[in-house]
Amino acid sequence: MDEESSARHLQEALAALAAAGIIADQPAEPLARLLSGAMNEAALWIARGGHPQAGEQALDRLLAGLRTPA
């Protein structure tokens, strides 16, 4: 189910960001799979007692690293 919905939407969003020049032009599918895996692991970590704010900050830093220089 995830493959058919959220993974596809994430891939489409990343492709749109690349087309708009917000992130570097790159294949969207492998990036979507890497980000999806990272977010799934973070969710499991939070569920086991991790700190949601720390997870959010780490995700923000990860995503900021994808941005093309302004």
N, C-alpha and C positions, 0 to 999 in steps of 0.2 A: 504494500500500500504506500509506504514511504517513497519508494522508487517512482511510483506513478504520480504522486502529487507533490510533496514538498521538495524532493530532490529535483524534479523537473522545474518547479517554480524558482528554486535557487539558481539552477543553471541558466534559466531565461533571464533572471535578474542580473547575474554576473555578465552574461553576454551583452545585455543592454548597457551596463556600466562601462564595459570595454568599448562598445560602439560609441558611447558618449565621451570617451577619453578620460573617464574618472579613474579607471584602473587600467593597467597596461593591457594591451591586446594580447590575449593568450587563449588557449583552448579552455572553454568554460566547463566542460564536463569533469576533467580531473580536478580542477579547482573546487568545483561544487562538491565533489566527493570528499576531498580533503577537509573542507570547511564543515561539511555535514558530520564527518567522523569526529572532528574536534568538538563540535557543539554537542554531539551525542555523549561523548566522554565527559564533557563538562557537566552536562545534566546529571549523569550518573554520579559524578563526584559530589555535586551539590546535594543530591538525594541521600548520599551516604554521610552527610554532615558538613560538606564543604561550605564555604561562605559565598553566597550569591553575589555580593558586591565585588568580591575578588574575581569571581568568574566573569562578571560583566566587564570589569576593568581589563582583564586579560583579553577578552574578545574584542573590546574596543581597540586595544593596541595592535592586535593581530590584523584587524580589518584596516586600521589606519596605515599599516605597512603595505597594503595593496594599492593605496592611492598613488596616482602619478604625481610627480612634483608639480606644484602650482606655478 
